[in-house]
Amino acid sequence: MAKNRSRRLRKKLRVDEFQELGFDISWEFDAKVAEADIDTIVDKFIDDVIEARKLGFHGGGHREWEGIIATQTLGKCTEEDRAAVKAFWATQSVANVEVSDLYDIWWG
């Protein structure tokens, strides 16, 4: 493709200043975590990390969770966002926490 793209085309292609970066996450709740506590912990994650940092989480699970994290509006997640997610799960009763590197969520 041509390097000299119009702003409109760059936006449609989600490249350059319209590129969106996100990352994947997965974790598994320990067996000692009660069923009733799973929703509470996930709600705390959404409130304390996702909403607080203006991120969005699309995913799900029960004892094993996985999903993608991106910004709520057009933008790029940062290494600080990844670190905040890792820090939250480091304080919880979970195992196998995996946080991917940042990648282009449209072209990655």
Secondary structure as a PSIPRED ss2 file (coil, helix, strand):
# PSIPRED VFORMAT (PSIPRED V4.0)

   1 M C   1.000  0.000  0.000
   2 A C   1.000  0.000  0.000
   3 K C   1.000  0.000  0.000
   4 N C   1.000  0.000  0.000
   5 R C   1.000  0.000  0.000
   6 S C   1.000  0.000  0.000
   7 R H   0.000  1.000  0.000
   8 R H   0.000  1.000  0.000
   9 L H   0.000  1.000  0.000
  10 R H   0.000  1.000  0.000
  11 K H   0.000  1.000  0.000
  12 K H   0.000  1.000  0.000
  13 L H   0.000  1.000  0.000
  14 R C   1.000  0.000  0.000
  15 V C   1.000  0.000  0.000
  16 D H   0.000  1.000  0.000
  17 E H   0.000  1.000  0.000
  18 F H   0.000  1.000  0.000
  19 Q C   1.000  0.000  0.000
  20 E C   1.000  0.000  0.000
  21 L E   0.000  0.000  1.000
  22 G E   0.000  0.000  1.000
  23 F E   0.000  0.000  1.000
  24 D E   0.000  0.000  1.000
  25 I E   0.000  0.000  1.000
  26 S E   0.000  0.000  1.000
  27 W E   0.000  0.000  1.000
  28 E E   0.000  0.000  1.000
  29 F E   0.000  0.000  1.000
  30 D C   1.000  0.000  0.000
  31 A C   1.000  0.000  0.000
  32 K C   1.000  0.000  0.000
  33 V C   1.000  0.000  0.000
  34 A C   1.000  0.000  0.000
  35 E H   0.000  1.000  0.000
  36 A H   0.000  1.000  0.000
  37 D H   0.000  1.000  0.000
  38 I H   0.000  1.000  0.000
  39 D H   0.000  1.000  0.000
  40 T H   0.000  1.000  0.000
  41 I H   0.000  1.000  0.000
  42 V H   0.000  1.000  0.000
  43 D H   0.000  1.000  0.000
  44 K H   0.000  1.000  0.000
  45 F H   0.000  1.000  0.000
  46 I H   0.000  1.000  0.000
  47 D H   0.000  1.000  0.000
  48 D H   0.000  1.000  0.000
  49 V H   0.000  1.000  0.000
  50 I H   0.000  1.000  0.000
  51 E H   0.000  1.000  0.000
  52 A C   1.000  0.000  0.000
  53 R C   1.000  0.000  0.000
  54 K C   1.000  0.000  0.000
  55 L E   0.000  0.000  1.000
  56 G E   0.000  0.000  1.000
  57 F E   0.000  0.000  1.000
  58 H E   0.000  0.000  1.000
  59 G E   0.000  0.000  1.000
  60 G E   0.000  0.000  1.000
  61 G E   0.000  0.000  1.000
  62 H C   1.000  0.000  0.000
  63 R C   1.000  0.000  0.000
  64 E E   0.000  0.000  1.000
  65 W E   0.000  0.000  1.000
  66 E E   0.000  0.000  1.000
  67 G E   0.000  0.000  1.000
  68 I E   0.000  0.000  1.000
  69 I E   0.000  0.000  1.000
  70 A E   0.000  0.000  1.000
  71 T E   0.000  0.000  1.000
  72 Q C   1.000  0.000  0.000
  73 T C   1.000  0.000  0.000
  74 L C   1.000  0.000  0.000
  75 G C   1.000  0.000  0.000
  76 K E   0.000  0.000  1.000
  77 C C   1.000  0.000  0.000
  78 T C   1.000  0.000  0.000
  79 E H   0.000  1.000  0.000
  80 E H   0.000  1.000  0.000
  81 D H   0.000  1.000  0.000
  82 R H   0.000  1.000  0.000
  83 A H   0.000  1.000  0.000
  84 A H   0.000  1.000  0.000
  85 V H   0.000  1.000  0.000
  86 K H   0.000  1.000  0.000
  87 A H   0.000  1.000  0.000
  88 F H   0.000  1.000  0.000
  89 W H   0.000  1.000  0.000
  90 A H   0.000  1.000  0.000
  91 T C   1.000  0.000  0.000
  92 Q C   1.000  0.000  0.000
  93 S C   1.000  0.000  0.000
  94 V E   0.000  0.000  1.000
  95 A E   0.000  0.000  1.000
  96 N E   0.000  0.000  1.000
  97 V E   0.000  0.000  1.000
  98 E E   0.000  0.000  1.000
  99 V E   0.000  0.000  1.000
 100 S C   1.000  0.000  0.000
 101 D C   1.000  0.000  0.000
 102 L C   1.000  0.000  0.000
 103 Y E   0.000  0.000  1.000
 104 D E   0.000  0.000  1.000
 105 I C   1.000  0.000  0.000
 106 W C   1.000  0.000  0.000
 107 W C   1.000  0.000  0.000
 108 G C   1.000  0.000  0.000
